[in-house]
Amino acid sequence: MSRATRLIKRLDKALAEIDSFGAEPEAFVDELFAAIADDVETLVTKSKPSHWAELYVERDRAVIKQQVLNRAMSLGTDGQK
C-alpha cells in the first residue's frame, strides 16, 4: 500500500467517524488535517511523483462526486424525478 493510499484511507476513516457536519462542513478541515498530519509529513518527506498523482486523482474524484451529488440533490429538492 502506497503512502498516498494510507493517507487517503486514514482521511476516509476520520470522515466516517463524524455523523454530521452541520451547516459548516469546512469547520472540520483543521481537525481532519490534524488527524492525518503524520501521514502527510511522511508523504512529503518520502515523496514520489506517483504518490502525488494518486492524490490528484482522489481529489478529482471527490470534486466529481460532489457535483453529481449536488445535481441529484437539486432534483430531489425541486421534486423532479
Secondary structure, 3 states (H helix, E strand, C coil): CCHHHHHHHHHHHHHHCCCCCCCCHHHHHHHHHHHCHHHHHHHHHCCCHHHHHHHHHHHHHHHHHHHHHHHHHHHHHCCCC
